[in-house]
Amino acid sequence: MSHSAQHASPLHVLVVGAGMGGLSAALAFQHQGHHVTVVERVNEIRPIGAAISLWPNGVKVMHRLGLGETIERLSGEMTRMRYLTHHGQTLTDFSLAPLFDDVGQRACPIARAALQKTLFEAVGDANIQLGRCCHDYTLADDGVTAHFEDGGSLHGDLLVVADGTHSRLRGKLTGHAVGRQYVGYVNWNVRVVADDDLAPLHNWDQYVGDAKRVSLMPMGSGGNDQDTQEFYCFFDVPLSAGTTNEPHRYRDELREHFTGWAEPVQAVIERFDPERMARLEIHDIPPLDTLIAPRVALLGDAAHGMAPDLGQGGCQAMEDAWVLAETMQRALDEHADTSTAIAMALTHYDVARVERVGDIVSRARKRAAMIHGLDPEQTHVWYDELAHEDGDAILAGLKKTVVGGPLG
């Protein structure tokens, strides 16, 4: 990252949202010597979901921000990928090493809590204000002011809107309400102690059948006290929107949905801790035409909430953060006038990101439909393809997504 910063004075950057995207953006701007204030509506950071698969494009950003080694240490070692039928017969089994060698970086599945803590500590407590809900912003000639429900306000040069898929500010930026769309399935996810009776410890195993899916992914220890290795486990079931979410019924629900499935699936259902499980109806937002307004940038899930079927939600937020900070640095080095530089940087950010993230949102939605039986015939064709897959096509798809990022 450039540290030259020839411009007269650092910016004051306001970041709304202390999730992965917001904290990554804060850190990227801090690296360039800017003043950053992060505001987050919740009083306590509690990650939604058990873990996240950081693919090489996301890990490369973390390395540039100085956190790569920590992320690699806390994450799981995932070297093979295997698809199995719901009865446990192997459809395809192949090494991920060719992909990781090809792009020069392995994937790092990691506990969300560990990743968020790493980012939070890097940005620093002093720069993060919790329990402040930003509901509006106003522009002035000399900057942008964020307004909070507590009646207070903060003034800065740039506002980064990273307040998640339920963003309060997205509609103001785009000029119209942007509704979330139900993708058609429910996801239960949880961490369980890794054991080779569930899956080989370095495998990503996915069981598929009846338009449902069960996944076990090695996610490392996540920095837990015992250094115990864990699997990130999730269960996908196509259901209509609005089904009841009752934590005390999670085990019974999953027993019903996965009756007759392979023994490792049954074992996970009996072993997980319902207190640690999240149950989510999966939504996305339609691709947006622009991610910017004067002095304001939309970033992360607020900009491109997507189905998790390509494993790219967090990675794209990190890419956003890197590109926004880099384009800002270049513009400030080239333009003496701060307002001009900010406007130029935002335009470049928009050009760099709109098509990239829109494509991934659309591809994730199509993949969600294929996996979860929106067109049952298409799902069966996919099962047949998996039975004849040597890994090359899957690795090519993963590579396409990874190398399209800003760091190649």
Phi, psi and chi 1 to 4 in degrees:
 res  aa     phi    psi   chi1   chi2   chi3   chi4
   1 MET       -  140.3 -177.4  172.0  -71.1      -
   2 SER   -71.0  134.9  164.9      -      -      -
   3 HIS  -116.1   10.8  -69.8  -93.0      -      -
   4 SER   -65.4  -44.6   55.1      -      -      -
   5 ALA    40.0   66.5      -      -      -      -
   6 GLN   -76.2  -13.1  -59.5  -60.2  -41.9      -
   7 HIS   -69.7  164.4   49.3   93.2      -      -
   8 ALA   -63.1  -50.3      -      -      -      -
   9 SER  -143.7  152.0   58.5      -      -      -
  10 PRO   -67.2  154.7   16.3  -21.9      -      -
  11 LEU   -78.6  157.6  -59.5 -179.7      -      -
  12 HIS  -104.0  113.6 -176.9 -161.0      -      -
  13 VAL  -103.8  124.8 -178.5      -      -      -
  14 LEU   -98.2  127.8  -55.5  175.5      -      -
  15 VAL  -117.6  121.5  179.1      -      -      -
  16 VAL   -98.2  110.1  177.8      -      -      -
  17 GLY   115.9  124.0      -      -      -      -
  18 ALA  -108.0   37.6      -      -      -      -
  19 GLY   -85.4 -165.6      -      -      -      -
  20 MET   -61.3  -42.8  -92.0  168.5  -74.1      -
  21 GLY   -67.4  -47.4      -      -      -      -
  22 GLY   -62.6  -44.5      -      -      -      -
  23 LEU   -69.6  -36.4  -67.3  173.8      -      -
  24 SER   -63.7  -42.1  -63.4      -      -      -
  25 ALA   -64.3  -44.3      -      -      -      -
  26 ALA   -57.7  -45.2      -      -      -      -
  27 LEU   -65.9  -41.0 -168.2   55.6      -      -
  28 ALA   -62.1  -43.0      -      -      -      -
  29 PHE   -70.1  -36.7  -80.3  112.4      -      -
  30 GLN   -61.5  -39.5  -76.9  178.2  -23.2      -
  31 HIS   -58.3  -28.0  -91.4 -129.6      -      -
  32 GLN   -93.0    4.9  -65.6  172.2  -15.1      -
  33 GLY    90.3   11.2      -      -      -      -
  34 HIS   -86.4  157.4  -59.2  -64.2      -      -
  35 HIS   -86.4  130.3  -58.8  -55.1      -      -
  36 VAL  -126.6  134.9 -179.8      -      -      -
  37 THR  -122.6  122.1  -55.3      -      -      -
  38 VAL  -102.3  130.8 -178.7      -      -      -
  39 VAL  -119.5  138.3  -73.6      -      -      -
  40 GLU  -137.5  133.6  165.5   58.4   51.2      -
  41 ARG   -71.1  -30.7   66.1 -179.5  175.0   79.1
  42 VAL   -79.8  155.9  -58.2      -      -      -
  43 ASN   -83.7  -20.0  -68.5  -54.3      -      -
  44 GLU  -144.0  133.5 -178.9 -169.7   -4.0      -
  45 ILE   -78.5  113.6  -60.3  -68.2      -      -
  46 ARG  -129.9  109.7  -65.2  172.6   61.6 -172.7
  47 PRO   -62.0  141.2  -17.9   29.9      -      -
  48 ILE   -89.1  119.3  -57.7  -65.2      -      -
  49 GLY    96.9  157.3      -      -      -      -
  50 ALA   -79.4  -46.5      -      -      -      -
  51 ALA  -152.6  177.2      -      -      -      -
  52 ILE  -145.7  140.4  178.5  169.7      -      -
  53 SER   -91.1  109.6   51.7      -      -      -
  54 LEU   -90.8  111.2  -81.9 -168.4      -      -
  55 TRP   -81.7  168.7  -72.6   93.5      -      -
  56 PRO   -53.0  -32.7  -31.1   37.5      -      -
  57 ASN   -65.4  -36.3   53.0  -46.7      -      -
  58 GLY   -73.3  -40.7      -      -      -      -
  59 VAL   -64.3  -36.5 -176.0      -      -      -
  60 LYS   -60.9  -39.5  -75.5 -178.6  179.4 -175.7
  61 VAL   -63.1  -44.3  174.3      -      -      -
  62 MET   -60.7  -37.4  -68.9  -66.7   98.4      -
  63 HIS   -62.8  -43.4  -87.4  -70.0      -      -
  64 ARG   -63.4  -28.2  -67.3  -67.6 -176.5   94.8
  65 LEU   -90.9    6.1  -65.0  179.6      -      -
  66 GLY    86.0    8.3      -      -      -      -
  67 LEU  -111.4    1.0  -59.6 -178.9      -      -
  68 GLY   -58.0  -45.0      -      -      -      -
  69 GLU   -65.0  -39.7  -73.0 -178.1   18.0      -
  70 THR   -62.9  -46.0  -55.1      -      -      -
  71 ILE   -60.0  -44.7  -60.2  -64.5      -      -
  72 GLU   -63.6  -36.6  -64.3 -143.3   22.9      -
  73 ARG   -68.9  -36.4  179.9  171.6   52.3   78.6
  74 LEU   -86.9   -9.5  -65.5  172.0      -      -
  75 SER   -96.5  173.4   67.4      -      -      -
  76 GLY   -85.2  153.4      -      -      -      -
  77 GLU   -96.5  105.6 -171.9   79.4   37.2      -
  78 MET  -114.4  108.6 -179.9  172.5   73.1      -
  79 THR  -113.5  -18.4   57.7      -      -      -
  80 ARG  -132.2  159.3  -65.5 -168.7   72.2   80.1
  81 MET  -130.9  135.1 -174.4  169.7  176.0      -
  82 ARG  -140.3  134.7 -176.7  166.5   64.8  160.2
  83 TYR  -107.8  137.9  -82.4   95.9      -      -
  84 LEU  -130.4  155.7  -53.1   99.6      -      -
  85 THR   -71.1  166.1   68.8      -      -      -
  86 HIS   -64.5  -18.7   61.3  -57.0      -      -
  87 HIS   -87.8   -6.7  -67.5  -50.3      -      -
  88 GLY   103.6    5.8      -      -      -      -
  89 GLN   -79.2  137.3  -74.8   94.1   21.4      -
  90 THR   -71.8  128.7  -62.0      -      -      -
  91 LEU   -92.2  -47.9  -69.2  164.2      -      -
  92 THR  -153.3  148.8 -176.7      -      -      -
  93 ASP  -150.2  118.0  179.3    4.0      -      -
  94 PHE  -151.3  161.5   54.2   91.8      -      -
  95 SER   -81.8  142.5  171.5      -      -      -
  96 LEU   -89.3   -6.4  -70.5  164.6      -      -
  97 ALA   -56.3  -41.1      -      -      -      -
  98 PRO   -58.0  -38.4  -25.3   33.8      -      -
  99 LEU   -66.1  -49.7  169.5   68.5      -      -
 100 PHE   -64.3  -38.7  -59.8  159.7      -      -
 101 ASP   -65.1  -41.8  -68.2  -15.2      -      -
 102 ASP   -62.4  -41.8 -155.3    6.1      -      -
 103 VAL   -98.2   -3.0  -58.7      -      -      -
 104 GLY    75.7   25.6      -      -      -      -
 105 GLN  -166.5  136.1  174.1   61.0   56.2      -
 106 ARG   -83.9  165.9   72.5  175.2 -179.7   91.4
 107 ALA   -80.9  155.3      -      -      -      -
 108 CYS  -133.4   82.6  -69.4      -      -      -
 109 PRO   -66.3  129.8   -7.7   21.3      -      -
 110 ILE  -145.0  149.2 -175.2  170.6      -      -
 111 ALA   -60.3  133.1      -      -      -      -
 112 ARG   -58.0  -39.8  -80.7 -177.6 -179.1  -91.6
 113 ALA   -62.0  -40.9      -      -      -      -
 114 ALA   -67.8  -41.3      -      -      -      -
 115 LEU   -65.8  -44.9  176.1   58.1      -      -
 116 GLN   -65.3  -40.6 -156.9  139.3   14.8      -
 117 LYS   -62.7  -42.3 -179.8  171.1 -176.7  -86.4
 118 THR   -60.9  -45.5  -60.2      -      -      -
 119 LEU   -67.1  -44.0  -76.9  163.3      -      -
 120 PHE   -59.0  -46.7 -159.0   93.1      -      -
 121 GLU   -67.3  -35.0  -72.2  174.3   -4.5      -
 122 ALA   -67.5  -39.1      -      -      -      -
 123 VAL   -71.9  -38.7  171.8      -      -      -
 124 GLY    98.5  130.2      -      -      -      -
 125 ASP   -49.1  -40.8  -84.2   -0.2      -      -
 126 ALA   -63.5  -20.2      -      -      -      -
 127 ASN  -101.3    5.5  -56.7  -57.2      -      -
 128 ILE  -123.2  125.7  -58.2  170.3      -      -
 129 GLN  -110.0  115.6  -59.2  179.5   13.3      -
 130 LEU   -92.1  160.3  -62.1  177.2      -      -
 131 GLY    72.1   27.6      -      -      -      -
 132 ARG  -126.2  115.8  -60.0 -159.9   75.6 -172.4
 133 CYS   -97.7  115.8 -178.2      -      -      -
 134 CYS   -86.6  123.1 -179.3      -      -      -
 135 HIS  -116.8   -6.8   65.7   95.7      -      -
 136 ASP  -164.1  164.1 -161.9    9.1      -      -
 137 TYR  -144.5  154.6   64.4   83.7      -      -
 138 THR  -132.0  148.9   49.9      -      -      -
 139 LEU   -99.4  147.0  -72.7  173.1      -      -
 140 ALA  -136.9  170.8      -      -      -      -
 141 ASP   -59.8  -33.0  -70.0  -18.8      -      -
 142 ASP   -99.7   12.6   65.1  -20.2      -      -
 143 GLY   152.3 -153.0      -      -      -      -
 144 VAL  -138.0  140.8   57.9      -      -      -
 145 THR  -117.1  126.5  -57.2      -      -      -
 146 ALA   -92.7  135.3      -      -      -      -
 147 HIS  -112.7  138.7  -58.4  -77.4      -      -
 148 PHE  -117.2  155.5  -59.7   93.9      -      -
 149 GLU   -65.7  -19.7  -73.7 -171.7  -14.4      -
 150 ASP   -80.2    4.1   59.7   17.0      -      -
 151 GLY    91.9  -10.3      -      -      -      -
 152 GLY   -85.4  174.4      -      -      -      -
 153 SER  -149.5  160.8   62.2      -      -      -
 154 LEU  -134.5  140.5  -74.8  170.4      -      -
 155 HIS  -111.8  137.5 -173.2   74.0      -      -
 156 GLY  -150.0 -179.0      -      -      -      -
 157 ASP   -86.5  -30.6  -61.7  -63.2      -      -
 158 LEU  -143.0  138.3  175.0   70.2      -      -
 159 LEU  -113.2  123.1  179.0   66.6      -      -
 160 VAL  -105.3  115.2  177.9      -      -      -
 161 VAL   -93.9  106.2  174.8      -      -      -
 162 ALA  -132.4   46.1      -      -      -      -
 163 ASP   -96.6   25.2   56.1  -12.1      -      -
 164 GLY    85.2  179.6      -      -      -      -
 165 THR   -62.7  -27.5 -179.7      -      -      -
 166 HIS   -91.8   24.3  -65.6  -78.6      -      -
 167 SER   -39.6  129.8  175.8      -      -      -
 168 ARG   -78.9  -21.4  -65.4  -79.0  -59.3  -91.1
 169 LEU  -107.5  -11.2  -57.8  177.4      -      -
 170 ARG   -58.0  -45.8  177.5  172.2   55.6 -138.8
 171 GLY   -62.4  -34.9      -      -      -      -
 172 LYS   -65.5  -43.5  170.9  149.6 -176.6  157.3
 173 LEU   -65.1  -44.9 -177.9  143.6      -      -
 174 THR   -80.9  -18.9   58.6      -      -      -
 175 GLY    86.4    3.8      -      -      -      -
 176 HIS  -155.6  156.0   58.0   88.7      -      -
 177 ALA   -67.1  137.3      -      -      -      -
 178 VAL  -116.9  105.9  179.6      -      -      -
 179 GLY   -83.8  148.7      -      -      -      -
 180 ARG   -76.8  146.6  -63.9  163.7   79.7 -120.8
 181 GLN  -114.7  133.8  -47.1  174.8  117.2      -
 182 TYR   -75.0  130.2 -176.1   46.6      -      -
 183 VAL   -86.3  -17.4  177.3      -      -      -
 184 GLY   114.8    2.6      -      -      -      -
 185 TYR  -144.9  161.1   71.3   95.6      -      -
 186 VAL  -107.0  139.7  172.5      -      -      -
 187 ASN  -120.5  124.7  168.0  -79.3      -      -
 188 TRP  -103.2  131.6  -68.5 -105.3      -      -
 189 ASN  -138.4  147.2   66.0   79.7      -      -
 190 VAL  -161.5  159.5   72.7      -      -      -
 191 ARG  -101.4  137.3  -64.3  152.6   57.7  167.5
 192 VAL  -131.8  152.0  -62.5      -      -      -
 193 VAL   -59.5  130.1  173.2      -      -      -
 194 ALA   -69.8  136.1      -      -      -      -
 195 ASP  -149.8  138.2 -168.1  -44.1      -      -
 196 ASP   -74.7   -0.1   53.4   17.5      -      -
 197 ASP   -80.9  -11.5   74.7  -27.0      -      -
 198 LEU   -91.4  -46.2  -61.6  177.3      -      -
 199 ALA  -167.3  155.7      -      -      -      -
 200 PRO   -56.1  141.8  -24.3   34.1      -      -
 201 LEU   -66.8  -17.5  -63.0 -177.9      -      -
 202 HIS  -111.8   11.8  -59.9  -60.4      -      -
 203 ASN   -94.4  146.4  -98.0   37.5      -      -
 204 TRP  -101.5  105.5  177.9   17.2      -      -
 205 ASP   -99.6  134.0  -82.4    3.4      -      -
 206 GLN  -129.9  124.4  -64.1 -178.1   73.1      -
 207 TYR   -97.6  131.5  -67.0   82.2      -      -
 208 VAL  -132.0  145.3  -66.1      -      -      -
 209 GLY   169.0  149.1      -      -      -      -
 210 ASP    56.3   31.9 -163.4   23.2      -      -
 211 ALA    63.9   18.4      -      -      -      -
 212 LYS  -113.2  165.9  -59.9  172.0 -168.4  173.1
 213 ARG  -148.3  143.3  175.2  168.6   60.0  151.4
 214 VAL  -128.5  131.1  178.5      -      -      -
 215 SER  -125.2  137.9  168.4      -      -      -
 216 LEU  -126.8  120.5  -67.1   89.2      -      -
 217 MET  -129.3  131.2  178.5 -177.2  -82.8      -
 218 PRO   -68.9  126.3   22.5  -27.9      -      -
 219 MET  -121.8   15.5   54.4  167.9  -84.3      -
 220 GLY    71.9 -159.4      -      -      -      -
 221 SER   -95.4  -17.8   67.4      -      -      -
 222 GLY    61.2   19.6      -      -      -      -
 223 GLY    76.2   17.4      -      -      -      -
 224 ASN   -66.9  159.9   63.3   41.2      -      -
 225 ASP   -59.9  -37.0  -64.2  -22.0      -      -
 226 GLN   -88.1   -2.9  -62.3   79.8   30.1      -
 227 ASP    60.5   26.9 -129.0   24.6      -      -
 228 THR   -73.5  129.4  -53.4      -      -      -
 229 GLN   -72.4  141.5  -61.5  -62.7  -57.8      -
 230 GLU  -130.3  157.1  -66.2 -176.6  -55.7      -
 231 PHE  -101.6  141.5  -77.2  132.9      -      -
 232 TYR   -89.9  113.8  169.0   37.2      -      -
 233 CYS  -112.9  134.5  -58.2      -      -      -
 234 PHE  -139.0  154.1   66.3   73.3      -      -
 235 PHE  -124.2  126.2  -57.9   81.2      -      -
 236 ASP  -112.2  131.9  -68.6  -12.5      -      -
 237 VAL  -136.5  125.7  179.2      -      -      -
 238 PRO   -69.3  120.8   18.7  -22.4      -      -
 239 LEU  -141.0  159.3  -68.0  169.8      -      -
 240 SER   -72.8  157.9   53.6      -      -      -
 241 ALA   -66.1  148.4      -      -      -      -
 242 GLY    87.5   15.5      -      -      -      -
 243 THR   -68.5  155.2   51.4      -      -      -
 244 THR   -70.8  136.7  -36.2      -      -      -
 245 ASN  -107.3  101.3 -173.3  -13.1      -      -
 246 GLU  -125.5  101.2  -62.2  174.4  -48.8      -
 247 PRO   -52.1  -35.4  -29.8   35.8      -      -
 248 HIS   -69.3  -11.7   70.0  -83.6      -      -
 249 ARG  -104.0    0.4  -76.0 -146.0   66.1 -115.9
 250 TYR   -53.8  -47.3  -72.2  165.8      -      -
 251 ARG   -64.7  -44.2 -157.5 -179.2  -43.5  -83.9
 252 ASP   -63.9  -41.9  -73.4  -20.8      -      -
 253 GLU   -56.1  -49.2  -96.6 -172.3  -53.4      -
 254 LEU   -70.8  -33.7  -67.9  172.0      -      -
 255 ARG   -58.6  -42.4  -77.6  172.8  178.8  152.9
 256 GLU   -67.0  -47.3  -70.1  159.3   17.3      -
 257 HIS   -68.0  -26.7  -71.0  -53.3      -      -
 258 PHE  -120.7   30.5  -65.5   96.6      -      -
 259 THR   -57.0  131.4  -58.9      -      -      -
 260 GLY    83.6   -2.6      -      -      -      -
 261 TRP   -74.2  168.8  -78.7   51.8      -      -
 262 ALA   -57.5  157.6      -      -      -      -
 263 GLU   -56.3  -42.9 -168.6   50.9   45.5      -
 264 PRO   -60.4  -34.2  -27.0   37.1      -      -
 265 VAL   -64.8  -45.5  173.7      -      -      -
 266 GLN   -61.8  -38.9  -55.5  -56.7  -35.8      -
 267 ALA   -64.4  -42.2      -      -      -      -
 268 VAL   -62.6  -42.8  173.1      -      -      -
 269 ILE   -59.9  -37.4  -69.1  171.3      -      -
 270 GLU   -79.1  -22.9  -62.8  -48.4  -44.6      -
 271 ARG   -96.6  -25.2  -74.3 -179.5 -154.9  176.9
 272 PHE   -67.6  156.8   74.9   80.6      -      -
 273 ASP   -96.9  112.9  175.9    0.1      -      -
 274 PRO   -58.1  -26.9  -20.4   30.0      -      -
 275 GLU   -65.4  -24.2  -63.1  -74.1  -44.2      -
 276 ARG  -101.0    3.8  -61.3  176.6   77.1 -167.0
 277 MET   -95.9  141.8  179.3  171.2  -99.2      -
 278 ALA  -109.9  142.8      -      -      -      -
 279 ARG  -124.2  117.2 -178.9 -168.0 -168.1  -87.2
 280 LEU  -126.6  134.3  -51.5  165.8      -      -
 281 GLU   -80.8  126.5  -71.1 -169.8   -9.1      -
 282 ILE   -85.8  123.1  -59.5  -59.5      -      -
 283 HIS  -123.5  160.9  -69.2   74.6      -      -
 284 ASP  -135.8 -179.3   65.5    9.3      -      -
 285 ILE  -122.4  148.6   62.6  169.5      -      -
 286 PRO   -64.0  147.8   -3.8   11.5      -      -
 287 PRO   -54.3  136.4  -27.5   35.7      -      -
 288 LEU   -93.1  152.4  -59.1  177.3      -      -
 289 ASP   -78.1  -26.4  -64.2  -30.1      -      -
 290 THR  -149.6  151.2 -176.1      -      -      -
 291 LEU  -115.6   14.2  -52.6 -179.3      -      -
 292 ILE  -135.1  158.0   61.5  166.0      -      -
 293 ALA  -143.7  169.8      -      -      -      -
 294 PRO   -51.5  121.7  -30.4   37.1      -      -
 295 ARG    63.7   14.4  -70.6 -168.1 -177.7  -98.5
 296 VAL  -133.9  135.3 -174.4      -      -      -
 297 ALA  -125.6  137.3      -      -      -      -
 298 LEU   -95.7  140.8 -156.6   55.4      -      -
 299 LEU  -149.8  150.1 -179.5  148.6      -      -
 300 GLY    69.0 -149.0      -      -      -      -
 301 ASP   -60.6  -27.0  -77.6   -7.9      -      -
 302 ALA   -62.9  -31.1      -      -      -      -
 303 ALA   -91.6  -31.5      -      -      -      -
 304 HIS  -155.5   52.8   44.4   69.9      -      -
 305 GLY   -51.1  127.3      -      -      -      -
 306 MET  -136.2  157.7   60.9 -177.1   68.9      -
 307 ALA   -63.4  146.2      -      -      -      -
 308 PRO   -80.5   12.8   27.7  -32.9      -      -
 309 ASP   -73.1   -9.9  -63.8   80.3      -      -
 310 LEU  -109.4   -1.2  -68.4  177.8      -      -
 311 GLY    63.3   33.1      -      -      -      -
 312 GLN  -116.1    1.5  -81.5  -69.5  -36.9      -
 313 GLY   -56.6  -55.4      -      -      -      -
 314 GLY   -66.3  -40.3      -      -      -      -
 315 CYS   -61.6  -41.2  -65.1      -      -      -
 316 GLN   -68.9  -34.2  -69.9  -49.6  -56.1      -
 317 ALA   -62.5  -40.9      -      -      -      -
 318 MET   -66.9  -42.0  -69.5  168.3 -179.0      -
 319 GLU   -59.9  -45.6  -74.1 -172.7   11.2      -
 320 ASP   -51.7  -50.3  -70.1  -15.7      -      -
 321 ALA   -59.6  -46.0      -      -      -      -
 322 TRP   -63.4  -48.0  172.5 -101.3      -      -
 323 VAL   -64.6  -42.5  171.1      -      -      -
 324 LEU   -61.2  -46.7 -179.0   61.0      -      -
 325 ALA   -67.0  -39.9      -      -      -      -
 326 GLU   -66.7  -44.0  -77.3  -68.0  -69.6      -
 327 THR   -66.6  -34.6   53.8      -      -      -
 328 MET   -65.2  -43.8 -168.8   63.3   66.0      -
 329 GLN   -60.7  -45.8 -170.3   65.5   48.6      -
 330 ARG   -61.8  -44.7  -82.0 -159.5  -62.4  -85.1
 331 ALA   -64.8  -39.9      -      -      -      -
 332 LEU   -68.0  -32.3  -72.0  165.4      -      -
 333 ASP   -70.1  -26.7  -72.9  -14.4      -      -
 334 GLU   -95.9  -23.3  -70.2  167.7   12.8      -
 335 HIS  -123.8  125.4  -61.0  -82.6      -      -
 336 ALA   -69.5  -31.9      -      -      -      -
 337 ASP   -84.3  121.1  179.1   65.4      -      -
 338 THR   -61.0  -43.7  -58.3      -      -      -
 339 SER   -60.6  -43.1  -63.2      -      -      -
 340 THR   -63.1  -44.1  -55.6      -      -      -
 341 ALA   -61.5  -44.7      -      -      -      -
 342 ILE   -62.5  -44.7  -69.2  171.8      -      -
 343 ALA   -61.1  -43.7      -      -      -      -
 344 MET   -63.2  -44.7  -71.0  -65.3  -61.1      -
 345 ALA   -62.1  -43.2      -      -      -      -
 346 LEU   -63.3  -39.2  -71.4  173.6      -      -
 347 THR   -61.9  -43.9  -60.1      -      -      -
 348 HIS   -66.1  -40.3  -72.6  -54.9      -      -
 349 TYR   -58.3  -45.7  169.3   72.7      -      -
 350 ASP   -60.3  -47.4 -146.8   33.4      -      -
 351 VAL   -61.8  -40.4  169.1      -      -      -
 352 ALA   -71.5  -28.7      -      -      -      -
 353 ARG  -110.3  -33.1  -60.9  -54.2  -66.0  160.7
 354 VAL   -56.8  -49.6  166.5      -      -      -
 355 GLU   -69.8  -42.1 -168.7  176.7  -25.2      -
 356 ARG   -58.2  -53.3  164.4   96.6  169.0  138.3
 357 VAL   -73.5  -33.9  -63.5      -      -      -
 358 GLY   -61.6  -40.7      -      -      -      -
 359 ASP   -63.3  -41.7  174.7   58.9      -      -
 360 ILE   -71.1  -38.4  -68.9  175.9      -      -
 361 VAL   -57.6  -47.1  168.2      -      -      -
 362 SER   -65.6  -42.7  -59.4      -      -      -
 363 ARG   -66.7  -38.5  -77.5  170.9   51.8 -149.3
 364 ALA   -64.6  -39.6      -      -      -      -
 365 ARG   -64.8  -42.5  175.8  168.7  -93.7  -94.2
 366 LYS   -64.2  -40.7  -79.8 -176.0 -170.6  150.6
 367 ARG   -67.6  -39.1 -174.3  163.5  176.6   79.9
 368 ALA   -59.0  -42.7      -      -      -      -
 369 ALA   -64.0  -42.4      -      -      -      -
 370 MET   -65.9  -44.5  178.4 -175.0   76.0      -
 371 ILE   -68.6  -36.5  -68.7  172.7      -      -
 372 HIS  -107.0   20.8  -57.8  102.4      -      -
 373 GLY    75.6   24.9      -      -      -      -
 374 LEU   -58.0  -41.5 -160.0   67.5      -      -
 375 ASP  -117.9  100.5  174.8  -11.9      -      -
 376 PRO   -54.7  -34.9  -25.4   33.7      -      -
 377 GLU   -64.0  -41.3 -170.0  177.3  -26.9      -
 378 GLN   -63.1  -38.7 -173.4 -166.4   25.8      -
 379 THR   -64.5  -41.6  -55.4      -      -      -
 380 HIS   -66.7  -36.7  -77.8  -68.7      -      -
 381 VAL   -61.0  -41.0  167.4      -      -      -
 382 TRP   -62.8  -44.3  178.9   54.8      -      -
 383 TYR   -57.8  -43.3  -66.2  161.4      -      -
 384 ASP   -62.8  -41.0  -70.1  -19.4      -      -
 385 GLU   -63.1  -40.3  -74.7  172.6   -3.5      -
 386 LEU   -60.7  -35.3  -74.1  175.1      -      -
 387 ALA   -67.8  -19.9      -      -      -      -
 388 HIS  -113.0   12.7  -60.7   96.3      -      -
 389 GLU   -88.2  129.5  170.2   67.7   69.1      -
 390 ASP   -97.8    3.5   61.1    4.4      -      -
 391 GLY   103.7  -22.4      -      -      -      -
 392 ASP   -60.7  -44.4  -73.5   -5.5      -      -
 393 ALA   -68.0  -39.8      -      -      -      -
 394 ILE   -66.5  -44.2  -66.7  171.1      -      -
 395 LEU   -63.5  -37.6  -69.1  173.6      -      -
 396 ALA   -64.3  -39.9      -      -      -      -
 397 GLY   -64.4  -43.3      -      -      -      -
 398 LEU   -63.7  -41.6  -69.7  167.5      -      -
 399 LYS   -64.6  -40.8 -179.0 -179.4  175.1 -177.2
 400 LYS   -55.7  -44.2  174.8 -172.6  171.1 -174.6
 401 THR   -67.5  -43.7  -54.1      -      -      -
 402 VAL   -66.4  -48.3  166.8      -      -      -
 403 VAL   -77.8   -9.7  -60.9      -      -      -
 404 GLY   -75.0   -5.1      -      -      -      -
 405 GLY   -80.1  173.1      -      -      -      -
 406 PRO   -68.0  -21.2   22.7  -32.5      -      -
 407 LEU  -106.3    9.9  -60.1  174.2      -      -
 408 GLY    71.5      -      -      -      -      -
